Amino acid sequence: MAETAAGNSQLVLDTIAHRSVKGIPIGLLHIMEHGMIERLAGAQPGDYRREPRRVYLRMQKNCGVGFIDQFIPENPLEMGAHGYEGRERSATTGAERIERDGLLIDSPEAVVDHLERIVFPWLAKAAAGFDEAKRCREILASEAAVQAELGPEILKTGFGFIRFPCFAYSTYGYANYFMAYALYPEVMERHFSLQADYCRLNNRAAARAYREGNLPPLFRLDYDMADSRGTLVNIKSLDRIWFPHFARSLEPVLKSPVRLIWHCDGNLMEMVPRLLEAGLAGFQGFQYEDGMDYERIGRMKTRSGEPLFIWAGVSVTRTLPRGGPEDVKRELDWLVRTGPPTGLVLGVTSSVAPGVSYDNLRTLTEGLRYYREHGRG
């Protein structure tokens, strides 16, 4: 067992390094339907609710998963048989009233007021008092704790602790935030700039953690910047007020060996070359039906001319819920056949929501195990 576990981890590390390998590693499979988690884990009905962490992890191991970046074993507890049920509405899911720090967010001007009165001073204070050594210790302790829980069979890779400037629609709601973005670009850029100041300090600590802890050199950046039509804001505005601060915030980790990859939700094709120019090394996700050109992206290079790291997956919005086992097989074959010759891992494009048949999930996991053992052959 120890030999198999070590081999599984080494396969992941060799793939990250773009070494020639026989098998194709499997990344996190975040399946949300409790009954399917239990069947794939070999557990009894109701076991997941009783022991969510144990059953969720057993599912990952049974499916042959080689690495997990975002370990959220209790997240499916929020999900019922038909999706999210009885969840309190938030700023982005229809809350009737949005209030922050005693300020009612009912207009774009209210967004600006809250940013200038509350957020900007907080970011400046946080940057001024940042403790790099303390943050480094926090990252190392957190990653070590998750790796200990995963055990030697599954490698813990990076998620969440490298930071970059983000839109604040989850704080203020889509309508008022994006109206403020359009009407007050200088305020938005100030927000991105202050975020970048703080994120850059955080990322110096993250780069230090990678050095001191010898962490696996892969990190997934994840933030929704697009929908099925394209980027949420005009790409030229991102060029002016977001990308410079995004790139500046990541400079400390880009000087380290870690490969940064981006999770793709929606149609991000306009952002892809810009993300590569900023220093990213690959992509994960790919909503093919929205226009993400998987084959074209797989042929692209990093800004230093290296092949991309591609975490390819079977579609969770089209193939798994709407297709059949033969569709799952065809998509896996296509992902492997047209993917890059090195630096390829397989999984699913995002979380697998309730409603996917067991036949499709069984075909998926059998196919993933086949490619892990046999590779392209």
Secondary structure, DSSP 8 states (H G I E B T S, - for coil): -HHHHHHHHHHHHHHHTT---SS--BB---B--HHHHHHHHT--TTHHHHSHHHHHHHHHHHTT--EESS--TTGGGGEETTEE-S----TTTT-S--EETTEE--SHHHHHHHIIIIIHHHHHHHHHT--HHHHHHHHHHHHHHHHHHH-TTSEE-EESSS------HHHH-HHHHHHHHHH-HHHHHHHHHHHHHHHHHHHHHHHHHHHHHT--SEEEE----EETTEESS-HHHHHHHTHHHHHHHHHHHHTSS-EEEEE--S--TTTHHHHHHTT--EEE---GGGT--HHHHHT-B-TTS-B-EEEEEE-TTTHHHHS-HHHHHHHHHHHHHHS-SSSEEEEESS-B-TT--HHHHHHHHHHHHHHHHHTT-
